């Protein structure tokens, strides 16, 4: 299977795109200070960010262009079984759930107010209080909670872990080698390298505190398994509303992948 994947043209092109994406991020973050310094002028920081975003966008475009071209062709794999689809759904829930925990908590009260299930905030309350009650997100929920709480007890790089889980879910239901490379091999290798590199850069720049590094793990769930973190505290600090929204979204995406018409396939086979 490994040799067959290595010979597949689509796999090679997709992994080439992932390699460019990874290398570009490594160079731009490793030499961030030097690039800003030698760029010159007052617009250096802004120009650096624009350049970084542009290069990342072009690298991502190359990945998706290769995927669009080769996703249905090349090495064919057996259709995913029901159990693989179920595990894939769990992976989607984990991925979107991790990403959802990075967002401000969904304010359910605001939704009830908007639907007329609750009365409007009293007029005698200060404007900022009434605004917060009607805002769909509670932006102050995490204020003063420190560096380690919630999803960071699972991994101190939850954004990469979330994207990785979601990608692996797609690889589990893949029907071609190109799809496996796109959703499985590419993200797994790229995000692992970038997570390790991000630790190194933040440690060097003083952005990663010794306390956070000691209390959390880079590898997901390791700090929970070795006792540095508490499952109970993780459970208590998870934002339930965001987790429910992520689960519903994952189910909807899975249903869309299985039932979508041909014009929505975007170069993939049904079931993704």
ChimeraX commands (.cxc) that place a marker at each C-alpha (Angstrom):
marker #1 position 0.00,0.00,0.00 radius 0.5
marker #1 position 2.81,2.42,0.84 radius 0.5
marker #1 position 4.46,1.82,-2.53 radius 0.5
marker #1 position 1.15,2.24,-4.32 radius 0.5
marker #1 position 0.56,5.54,-2.54 radius 0.5
marker #1 position 4.08,6.72,-3.39 radius 0.5
marker #1 position 3.50,5.98,-7.09 radius 0.5
marker #1 position 0.14,7.75,-7.22 radius 0.5
marker #1 position 0.32,11.07,-9.07 radius 0.5
marker #1 position -2.43,12.70,-7.04 radius 0.5
marker #1 position -0.80,11.69,-3.75 radius 0.5
marker #1 position 2.51,13.17,-4.85 radius 0.5
marker #1 position 0.97,16.48,-5.93 radius 0.5
marker #1 position -1.12,16.86,-2.77 radius 0.5
marker #1 position 1.82,16.03,-0.50 radius 0.5
marker #1 position 3.98,18.44,-2.49 radius 0.5
marker #1 position 1.45,21.18,-1.67 radius 0.5
marker #1 position 1.44,20.22,2.00 radius 0.5
marker #1 position 5.25,20.31,1.98 radius 0.5
marker #1 position 5.25,23.84,0.53 radius 0.5
marker #1 position 2.68,24.92,3.13 radius 0.5
marker #1 position 4.75,23.47,5.98 radius 0.5
marker #1 position 8.07,24.88,4.74 radius 0.5
marker #1 position 6.59,28.34,4.20 radius 0.5
marker #1 position 5.18,28.44,7.73 radius 0.5
marker #1 position 8.46,27.21,9.21 radius 0.5
marker #1 position 10.54,29.84,7.45 radius 0.5
marker #1 position 8.17,32.73,8.09 radius 0.5
marker #1 position 7.82,31.97,11.80 radius 0.5
marker #1 position 11.48,31.02,12.40 radius 0.5
marker #1 position 12.81,34.23,10.87 radius 0.5
marker #1 position 9.94,36.52,11.84 radius 0.5
marker #1 position 12.14,39.05,13.64 radius 0.5
marker #1 position 14.78,39.12,10.91 radius 0.5
marker #1 position 12.23,39.55,8.13 radius 0.5
marker #1 position 10.54,42.44,9.93 radius 0.5
marker #1 position 13.91,44.03,10.68 radius 0.5
marker #1 position 15.28,43.88,7.15 radius 0.5
marker #1 position 11.96,44.77,5.55 radius 0.5
marker #1 position 12.50,48.36,6.68 radius 0.5
marker #1 position 10.09,51.20,7.08 radius 0.5
marker #1 position 7.20,51.76,9.46 radius 0.5
marker #1 position 5.04,49.32,7.51 radius 0.5
marker #1 position 7.34,46.37,8.21 radius 0.5
marker #1 position 5.08,44.45,10.63 radius 0.5
marker #1 position 1.98,44.98,8.47 radius 0.5
marker #1 position 3.85,44.05,5.32 radius 0.5
marker #1 position 5.19,40.93,7.02 radius 0.5
marker #1 position 1.71,39.76,7.99 radius 0.5
marker #1 position 0.42,40.47,4.49 radius 0.5
marker #1 position 3.28,38.50,3.00 radius 0.5
marker #1 position 2.74,35.62,5.45 radius 0.5
marker #1 position -0.98,35.45,4.69 radius 0.5
marker #1 position -0.39,35.64,0.95 radius 0.5
marker #1 position 2.17,32.83,0.94 radius 0.5
marker #1 position 0.01,30.62,3.16 radius 0.5
marker #1 position -2.98,31.29,0.92 radius 0.5
marker #1 position -1.06,30.37,-2.22 radius 0.5
marker #1 position 0.31,27.20,-0.60 radius 0.5
marker #1 position -3.19,26.20,0.51 radius 0.5
marker #1 position -4.51,26.93,-2.97 radius 0.5
marker #1 position -1.94,24.55,-4.46 radius 0.5
marker #1 position -3.11,21.78,-2.11 radius 0.5
marker #1 position -6.78,22.20,-2.99 radius 0.5
marker #1 position -6.01,22.56,-6.71 radius 0.5
marker #1 position -4.20,19.20,-6.67 radius 0.5
marker #1 position -7.02,17.66,-4.65 radius 0.5
marker #1 position -9.65,18.96,-7.06 radius 0.5
marker #1 position -7.75,17.54,-10.03 radius 0.5
marker #1 position -6.90,14.08,-8.68 radius 0.5
marker #1 position -9.35,13.28,-5.85 radius 0.5
marker #1 position -11.44,10.81,-7.88 radius 0.5
marker #1 position -8.62,9.17,-9.81 radius 0.5
marker #1 position -5.56,7.05,-9.20 radius 0.5
marker #1 position -5.32,4.47,-6.43 radius 0.5
marker #1 position -8.83,3.25,-5.55 radius 0.5
marker #1 position -9.67,2.06,-2.03 radius 0.5
marker #1 position -12.57,-0.11,-0.81 radius 0.5
marker #1 position -15.71,1.83,0.16 radius 0.5
marker #1 position -15.73,2.71,3.87 radius 0.5
marker #1 position -17.64,0.34,6.13 radius 0.5
marker #1 position -20.32,1.45,8.55 radius 0.5
marker #1 position -17.91,1.24,11.48 radius 0.5
marker #1 position -15.36,3.43,9.68 radius 0.5
marker #1 position -18.06,5.98,8.96 radius 0.5
marker #1 position -19.05,5.98,12.62 radius 0.5
marker #1 position -15.45,6.47,13.75 radius 0.5
marker #1 position -15.13,9.20,11.14 radius 0.5
marker #1 position -18.15,10.95,12.63 radius 0.5
marker #1 position -16.56,10.75,16.09 radius 0.5
marker #1 position -13.40,12.28,14.63 radius 0.5
marker #1 position -15.42,15.15,13.17 radius 0.5
marker #1 position -17.09,15.76,16.53 radius 0.5
marker #1 position -13.70,15.76,18.30 radius 0.5
marker #1 position -12.17,18.08,15.71 radius 0.5
marker #1 position -14.98,20.61,15.59 radius 0.5
marker #1 position -15.47,20.25,19.34 radius 0.5
marker #1 position -11.84,21.22,20.00 radius 0.5
marker #1 position -12.07,24.18,17.64 radius 0.5
marker #1 position -15.38,25.23,19.15 radius 0.5
marker #1 position -13.85,25.41,22.63 radius 0.5
marker #1 position -11.50,28.13,21.36 radius 0.5
marker #1 position -14.47,30.37,20.55 radius 0.5
marker #1 position -16.32,32.49,23.11 radius 0.5
marker #1 position -19.18,30.52,24.66 radius 0.5
marker #1 position -22.47,30.69,22.78 radius 0.5
marker #1 position -24.92,32.81,24.76 radius 0.5
marker #1 position -28.09,30.70,24.74 radius 0.5
marker #1 position -29.98,33.47,26.52 radius 0.5
marker #1 position -29.40,35.79,23.55 radius 0.5
marker #1 position -30.96,33.21,21.23 radius 0.5
marker #1 position -33.98,32.89,23.51 radius 0.5
marker #1 position -34.33,36.68,23.56 radius 0.5
marker #1 position -34.10,36.85,19.77 radius 0.5
marker #1 position -36.79,34.15,19.41 radius 0.5
marker #1 position -39.06,35.89,21.88 radius 0.5
marker #1 position -38.81,33.12,24.46 radius 0.5
marker #1 position -37.40,35.55,27.02 radius 0.5
marker #1 position -38.28,39.20,27.63 radius 0.5
marker #1 position -35.97,41.92,26.42 radius 0.5
marker #1 position -33.32,43.10,28.94 radius 0.5
marker #1 position -34.77,45.70,31.33 radius 0.5
marker #1 position -34.13,49.26,30.30 radius 0.5
marker #1 position -32.84,50.23,33.74 radius 0.5
marker #1 position -29.74,48.05,33.29 radius 0.5
marker #1 position -26.51,49.70,32.05 radius 0.5
marker #1 position -26.12,49.62,28.23 radius 0.5
marker #1 position -23.08,47.32,28.41 radius 0.5
marker #1 position -25.02,44.81,30.52 radius 0.5
marker #1 position -28.03,44.84,28.20 radius 0.5
marker #1 position -25.71,44.50,25.22 radius 0.5
marker #1 position -23.94,41.51,26.77 radius 0.5
marker #1 position -27.27,39.78,27.49 radius 0.5
marker #1 position -28.35,40.14,23.86 radius 0.5
marker #1 position -24.93,39.30,22.33 radius 0.5
marker #1 position -24.78,35.79,20.77 radius 0.5
marker #1 position -21.33,35.19,22.32 radius 0.5
marker #1 position -20.12,35.72,25.87 radius 0.5
marker #1 position -16.76,37.40,25.25 radius 0.5
marker #1 position -16.01,37.83,28.97 radius 0.5
marker #1 position -16.53,34.21,30.01 radius 0.5
marker #1 position -12.81,33.33,30.01 radius 0.5
marker #1 position -11.54,36.53,31.59 radius 0.5
marker #1 position -9.16,35.91,34.47 radius 0.5
marker #1 position -8.99,32.12,34.04 radius 0.5
marker #1 position -5.26,31.97,33.43 radius 0.5
marker #1 position -3.30,30.13,30.76 radius 0.5
marker #1 position -4.46,26.57,31.43 radius 0.5
marker #1 position -8.14,25.75,31.38 radius 0.5
marker #1 position -10.67,23.88,29.29 radius 0.5
marker #1 position -9.39,22.47,26.01 radius 0.5
marker #1 position -5.76,23.40,26.80 radius 0.5
marker #1 position -5.84,20.58,29.37 radius 0.5
marker #1 position -6.05,18.23,26.37 radius 0.5
marker #1 position -3.27,19.94,24.39 radius 0.5
marker #1 position -1.63,23.34,24.42 radius 0.5
marker #1 position -2.08,23.39,20.62 radius 0.5
marker #1 position -5.83,22.69,20.45 radius 0.5
marker #1 position -6.26,24.44,17.11 radius 0.5
marker #1 position -3.88,22.02,15.38 radius 0.5
marker #1 position -5.33,19.04,17.26 radius 0.5
marker #1 position -8.84,20.01,16.18 radius 0.5
marker #1 position -7.86,20.36,12.54 radius 0.5
marker #1 position -5.93,17.09,12.75 radius 0.5
marker #1 position -8.86,15.11,14.15 radius 0.5
marker #1 position -11.18,16.52,11.51 radius 0.5
marker #1 position -8.71,15.63,8.77 radius 0.5
marker #1 position -8.22,12.08,10.02 radius 0.5
marker #1 position -12.00,11.66,10.02 radius 0.5
marker #1 position -11.96,12.43,6.30 radius 0.5
marker #1 position -9.10,9.98,5.72 radius 0.5
marker #1 position -11.08,7.18,7.39 radius 0.5
marker #1 position -13.85,7.42,4.80 radius 0.5
marker #1 position -11.56,8.14,1.84 radius 0.5
marker #1 position -11.98,6.10,-1.35 radius 0.5
marker #1 position -8.79,7.13,-3.18 radius 0.5
marker #1 position -5.15,7.54,-2.30 radius 0.5
marker #1 position -5.33,11.27,-3.03 radius 0.5
marker #1 position -8.07,11.69,-0.43 radius 0.5
marker #1 position -5.97,9.85,2.17 radius 0.5
marker #1 position -3.04,12.15,1.43 radius 0.5
marker #1 position -5.22,15.24,1.56 radius 0.5
marker #1 position -7.02,14.54,4.82 radius 0.5
marker #1 position -4.73,12.10,6.62 radius 0.5
marker #1 position -1.05,12.01,5.73 radius 0.5
marker #1 position -0.60,15.68,4.84 radius 0.5
marker #1 position -2.27,17.25,7.91 radius 0.5
marker #1 position -0.83,14.68,10.34 radius 0.5
marker #1 position 2.77,15.31,9.27 radius 0.5
marker #1 position 2.39,19.05,8.68 radius 0.5
marker #1 position 0.56,19.88,11.91 radius 0.5
marker #1 position 2.90,17.71,14.00 radius 0.5
marker #1 position 5.93,19.54,12.63 radius 0.5
marker #1 position 4.30,22.95,13.03 radius 0.5
marker #1 position 3.19,22.20,16.60 radius 0.5
marker #1 position 6.71,21.21,17.65 radius 0.5
marker #1 position 8.16,24.23,15.86 radius 0.5
marker #1 position 5.59,26.56,17.43 radius 0.5
marker #1 position 6.62,25.35,20.88 radius 0.5
marker #1 position 10.25,26.02,20.07 radius 0.5
marker #1 position 9.61,29.54,18.72 radius 0.5
marker #1 position 7.33,30.54,21.60 radius 0.5
marker #1 position 9.75,29.11,24.16 radius 0.5
marker #1 position 12.59,31.10,22.62 radius 0.5
marker #1 position 10.53,34.29,22.54 radius 0.5
marker #1 position 9.24,33.92,26.10 radius 0.5
marker #1 position 5.63,33.45,24.94 radius 0.5
marker #1 position 5.42,29.89,26.36 radius 0.5
marker #1 position 5.61,30.10,30.13 radius 0.5
marker #1 position 7.35,27.42,32.13 radius 0.5
marker #1 position 4.14,26.80,34.08 radius 0.5
marker #1 position 2.09,26.17,30.94 radius 0.5
marker #1 position 4.73,23.89,29.45 radius 0.5
marker #1 position 4.96,21.83,32.64 radius 0.5
marker #1 position 1.21,21.54,33.16 radius 0.5
marker #1 position 0.15,20.79,29.58 radius 0.5
marker #1 position 1.22,18.47,26.80 radius 0.5
marker #1 position 1.77,18.95,23.10 radius 0.5
marker #1 position 0.54,15.45,22.30 radius 0.5
marker #1 position -3.27,15.33,22.80 radius 0.5
marker #1 position -4.52,13.74,26.05 radius 0.5
marker #1 position -0.99,12.97,27.32 radius 0.5
marker #1 position -1.20,15.42,30.25 radius 0.5
marker #1 position -4.53,13.86,31.25 radius 0.5
marker #1 position -3.18,10.32,31.03 radius 0.5
marker #1 position 0.00,10.98,33.03 radius 0.5
marker #1 position -1.84,12.85,35.80 radius 0.5
marker #1 position -0.68,16.40,35.14 radius 0.5
marker #1 position -4.25,17.38,34.33 radius 0.5
marker #1 position -7.62,16.39,35.74 radius 0.5
marker #1 position -10.43,14.78,33.74 radius 0.5
marker #1 position -12.89,16.26,36.22 radius 0.5
marker #1 position -11.62,19.80,35.71 radius 0.5
marker #1 position -11.70,19.28,31.94 radius 0.5
marker #1 position -15.32,18.13,32.14 radius 0.5
marker #1 position -16.32,21.04,34.36 radius 0.5
marker #1 position -14.62,23.64,32.15 radius 0.5
marker #1 position -15.88,22.44,28.78 radius 0.5
marker #1 position -18.32,24.87,27.16 radius 0.5
marker #1 position -21.38,22.68,26.71 radius 0.5
marker #1 position -23.20,24.99,24.30 radius 0.5
marker #1 position -20.22,25.11,21.93 radius 0.5
marker #1 position -19.77,21.33,22.15 radius 0.5
marker #1 position -23.43,20.72,21.29 radius 0.5
marker #1 position -23.18,23.15,18.36 radius 0.5
marker #1 position -20.02,21.38,17.13 radius 0.5
marker #1 position -21.68,17.96,17.37 radius 0.5
marker #1 position -24.72,19.13,15.41 radius 0.5
marker #1 position -22.46,20.70,12.78 radius 0.5
marker #1 position -20.42,17.47,12.47 radius 0.5
marker #1 position -23.59,15.41,11.95 radius 0.5
marker #1 position -24.86,17.89,9.34 radius 0.5
marker #1 position -21.53,17.79,7.48 radius 0.5
marker #1 position -21.57,13.99,7.51 radius 0.5
marker #1 position -25.13,13.91,6.18 radius 0.5
marker #1 position -24.24,16.44,3.51 radius 0.5
marker #1 position -21.23,14.35,2.51 radius 0.5
marker #1 position -23.35,11.21,2.16 radius 0.5
marker #1 position -26.41,12.76,0.51 radius 0.5
marker #1 position -25.13,15.71,-1.51 radius 0.5
marker #1 position -25.92,15.79,-5.23 radius 0.5
marker #1 position -23.21,15.38,-7.86 radius 0.5
marker #1 position -22.92,19.13,-8.48 radius 0.5
marker #1 position -21.76,19.61,-4.88 radius 0.5
marker #1 position -19.09,16.87,-5.02 radius 0.5
marker #1 position -16.18,19.35,-5.51 radius 0.5
marker #1 position -13.97,16.64,-7.01 radius 0.5
marker #1 position -14.59,14.03,-4.30 radius 0.5
marker #1 position -16.63,10.87,-4.12 radius 0.5
marker #1 position -19.77,10.61,-2.03 radius 0.5
marker #1 position -19.38,9.72,1.60 radius 0.5
marker #1 position -16.76,12.27,2.54 radius 0.5
marker link #1:1,2 radius 0.2
marker link #1:2,3 radius 0.2
marker link #1:3,4 radius 0.2
marker link #1:4,5 radius 0.2
marker link #1:5,6 radius 0.2
marker link #1:6,7 radius 0.2
marker link #1:7,8 radius 0.2
marker link #1:8,9 radius 0.2
marker link #1:9,10 radius 0.2
marker link #1:10,11 radius 0.2
marker link #1:11,12 radius 0.2
marker link #1:12,13 radius 0.2
marker link #1:13,14 radius 0.2
marker link #1:14,15 radius 0.2
marker link #1:15,16 radius 0.2
marker link #1:16,17 radius 0.2
marker link #1:17,18 radius 0.2
marker link #1:18,19 radius 0.2
marker link #1:19,20 radius 0.2
marker link #1:20,21 radius 0.2
marker link #1:21,22 radius 0.2
marker link #1:22,23 radius 0.2
marker link #1:23,24 radius 0.2
marker link #1:24,25 radius 0.2
marker link #1:25,26 radius 0.2
marker link #1:26,27 radius 0.2
marker link #1:27,28 radius 0.2
marker link #1:28,29 radius 0.2
marker link #1:29,30 radius 0.2
marker link #1:30,31 radius 0.2
marker link #1:31,32 radius 0.2
marker link #1:32,33 radius 0.2
marker link #1:33,34 radius 0.2
marker link #1:34,35 radius 0.2
marker link #1:35,36 radius 0.2
marker link #1:36,37 radius 0.2
marker link #1:37,38 radius 0.2
marker link #1:38,39 radius 0.2
marker link #1:39,40 radius 0.2
marker link #1:40,41 radius 0.2
marker link #1:41,42 radius 0.2
marker link #1:42,43 radius 0.2
marker link #1:43,44 radius 0.2
marker link #1:44,45 radius 0.2
marker link #1:45,46 radius 0.2
marker link #1:46,47 radius 0.2
marker link #1:47,48 radius 0.2
marker link #1:48,49 radius 0.2
marker link #1:49,50 radius 0.2
marker link #1:50,51 radius 0.2
marker link #1:51,52 radius 0.2
marker link #1:52,53 radius 0.2
marker link #1:53,54 radius 0.2
marker link #1:54,55 radius 0.2
marker link #1:55,56 radius 0.2
marker link #1:56,57 radius 0.2
marker link #1:57,58 radius 0.2
marker link #1:58,59 radius 0.2
marker link #1:59,60 radius 0.2
marker link #1:60,61 radius 0.2
marker link #1:61,62 radius 0.2
marker link #1:62,63 radius 0.2
marker link #1:63,64 radius 0.2
marker link #1:64,65 radius 0.2
marker link #1:65,66 radius 0.2
marker link #1:66,67 radius 0.2
marker link #1:67,68 radius 0.2
marker link #1:68,69 radius 0.2
marker link #1:69,70 radius 0.2
marker link #1:70,71 radius 0.2
marker link #1:71,72 radius 0.2
marker link #1:72,73 radius 0.2
marker link #1:73,74 radius 0.2
marker link #1:74,75 radius 0.2
marker link #1:75,76 radius 0.2
marker link #1:76,77 radius 0.2
marker link #1:77,78 radius 0.2
marker link #1:78,79 radius 0.2
marker link #1:79,80 radius 0.2
marker link #1:80,81 radius 0.2
marker link #1:81,82 radius 0.2
marker link #1:82,83 radius 0.2
marker link #1:83,84 radius 0.2
marker link #1:84,85 radius 0.2
marker link #1:85,86 radius 0.2
marker link #1:86,87 radius 0.2
marker link #1:87,88 radius 0.2
marker link #1:88,89 radius 0.2
marker link #1:89,90 radius 0.2
marker link #1:90,91 radius 0.2
marker link #1:91,92 radius 0.2
marker link #1:92,93 radius 0.2
marker link #1:93,94 radius 0.2
marker link #1:94,95 radius 0.2
marker link #1:95,96 radius 0.2
marker link #1:96,97 radius 0.2
marker link #1:97,98 radius 0.2
marker link #1:98,99 radius 0.2
marker link #1:99,100 radius 0.2
marker link #1:100,101 radius 0.2
marker link #1:101,102 radius 0.2
marker link #1:102,103 radius 0.2
marker link #1:103,104 radius 0.2
marker link #1:104,105 radius 0.2
marker link #1:105,106 radius 0.2
marker link #1:106,107 radius 0.2
marker link #1:107,108 radius 0.2
marker link #1:108,109 radius 0.2
marker link #1:109,110 radius 0.2
marker link #1:110,111 radius 0.2
marker link #1:111,112 radius 0.2
marker link #1:112,113 radius 0.2
marker link #1:113,114 radius 0.2
marker link #1:114,115 radius 0.2
marker link #1:115,116 radius 0.2
marker link #1:116,117 radius 0.2
marker link #1:117,118 radius 0.2
marker link #1:118,119 radius 0.2
marker link #1:119,120 radius 0.2
marker link #1:120,121 radius 0.2
marker link #1:121,122 radius 0.2
marker link #1:122,123 radius 0.2
marker link #1:123,124 radius 0.2
marker link #1:124,125 radius 0.2
marker link #1:125,126 radius 0.2
marker link #1:126,127 radius 0.2
marker link #1:127,128 radius 0.2
marker link #1:128,129 radius 0.2
marker link #1:129,130 radius 0.2
marker link #1:130,131 radius 0.2
marker link #1:131,132 radius 0.2
marker link #1:132,133 radius 0.2
marker link #1:133,134 radius 0.2
marker link #1:134,135 radius 0.2
marker link #1:135,136 radius 0.2
marker link #1:136,137 radius 0.2
marker link #1:137,138 radius 0.2
marker link #1:138,139 radius 0.2
marker link #1:139,140 radius 0.2
marker link #1:140,141 radius 0.2
marker link #1:141,142 radius 0.2
marker link #1:142,143 radius 0.2
marker link #1:143,144 radius 0.2
marker link #1:144,145 radius 0.2
marker link #1:145,146 radius 0.2
marker link #1:146,147 radius 0.2
marker link #1:147,148 radius 0.2
marker link #1:148,149 radius 0.2
marker link #1:149,150 radius 0.2
marker link #1:150,151 radius 0.2
marker link #1:151,152 radius 0.2
marker link #1:152,153 radius 0.2
marker link #1:153,154 radius 0.2
marker link #1:154,155 radius 0.2
marker link #1:155,156 radius 0.2
marker link #1:156,157 radius 0.2
marker link #1:157,158 radius 0.2
marker link #1:158,159 radius 0.2
marker link #1:159,160 radius 0.2
marker link #1:160,161 radius 0.2
marker link #1:161,162 radius 0.2
marker link #1:162,163 radius 0.2
marker link #1:163,164 radius 0.2
marker link #1:164,165 radius 0.2
marker link #1:165,166 radius 0.2
marker link #1:166,167 radius 0.2
marker link #1:167,168 radius 0.2
marker link #1:168,169 radius 0.2
marker link #1:169,170 radius 0.2
marker link #1:170,171 radius 0.2
marker link #1:171,172 radius 0.2
marker link #1:172,173 radius 0.2
marker link #1:173,174 radius 0.2
marker link #1:174,175 radius 0.2
marker link #1:175,176 radius 0.2
marker link #1:176,177 radius 0.2
marker link #1:177,178 radius 0.2
marker link #1:178,179 radius 0.2
marker link #1:179,180 radius 0.2
marker link #1:180,181 radius 0.2
marker link #1:181,182 radius 0.2
marker link #1:182,183 radius 0.2
marker link #1:183,184 radius 0.2
marker link #1:184,185 radius 0.2
marker link #1:185,186 radius 0.2
marker link #1:186,187 radius 0.2
marker link #1:187,188 radius 0.2
marker link #1:188,189 radius 0.2
marker link #1:189,190 radius 0.2
marker link #1:190,191 radius 0.2
marker link #1:191,192 radius 0.2
marker link #1:192,193 radius 0.2
marker link #1:193,194 radius 0.2
marker link #1:194,195 radius 0.2
marker link #1:195,196 radius 0.2
marker link #1:196,197 radius 0.2
marker link #1:197,198 radius 0.2
marker link #1:198,199 radius 0.2
marker link #1:199,200 radius 0.2
marker link #1:200,201 radius 0.2
marker link #1:201,202 radius 0.2
marker link #1:202,203 radius 0.2
marker link #1:203,204 radius 0.2
marker link #1:204,205 radius 0.2
marker link #1:205,206 radius 0.2
marker link #1:206,207 radius 0.2
marker link #1:207,208 radius 0.2
marker link #1:208,209 radius 0.2
marker link #1:209,210 radius 0.2
marker link #1:210,211 radius 0.2
marker link #1:211,212 radius 0.2
marker link #1:212,213 radius 0.2
marker link #1:213,214 radius 0.2
marker link #1:214,215 radius 0.2
marker link #1:215,216 radius 0.2
marker link #1:216,217 radius 0.2
marker link #1:217,218 radius 0.2
marker link #1:218,219 radius 0.2
marker link #1:219,220 radius 0.2
marker link #1:220,221 radius 0.2
marker link #1:221,222 radius 0.2
marker link #1:222,223 radius 0.2
marker link #1:223,224 radius 0.2
marker link #1:224,225 radius 0.2
marker link #1:225,226 radius 0.2
marker link #1:226,227 radius 0.2
marker link #1:227,228 radius 0.2
marker link #1:228,229 radius 0.2
marker link #1:229,230 radius 0.2
marker link #1:230,231 radius 0.2
marker link #1:231,232 radius 0.2
marker link #1:232,233 radius 0.2
marker link #1:233,234 radius 0.2
marker link #1:234,235 radius 0.2
marker link #1:235,236 radius 0.2
marker link #1:236,237 radius 0.2
marker link #1:237,238 radius 0.2
marker link #1:238,239 radius 0.2
marker link #1:239,240 radius 0.2
marker link #1:240,241 radius 0.2
marker link #1:241,242 radius 0.2
marker link #1:242,243 radius 0.2
marker link #1:243,244 radius 0.2
marker link #1:244,245 radius 0.2
marker link #1:245,246 radius 0.2
marker link #1:246,247 radius 0.2
marker link #1:247,248 radius 0.2
marker link #1:248,249 radius 0.2
marker link #1:249,250 radius 0.2
marker link #1:250,251 radius 0.2
marker link #1:251,252 radius 0.2
marker link #1:252,253 radius 0.2
marker link #1:253,254 radius 0.2
marker link #1:254,255 radius 0.2
marker link #1:255,256 radius 0.2
marker link #1:256,257 radius 0.2
marker link #1:257,258 radius 0.2
marker link #1:258,259 radius 0.2
marker link #1:259,260 radius 0.2
marker link #1:260,261 radius 0.2
marker link #1:261,262 radius 0.2
marker link #1:262,263 radius 0.2
marker link #1:263,264 radius 0.2
marker link #1:264,265 radius 0.2
marker link #1:265,266 radius 0.2
marker link #1:266,267 radius 0.2
marker link #1:267,268 radius 0.2
marker link #1:268,269 radius 0.2
marker link #1:269,270 radius 0.2
marker link #1:270,271 radius 0.2
marker link #1:271,272 radius 0.2
view
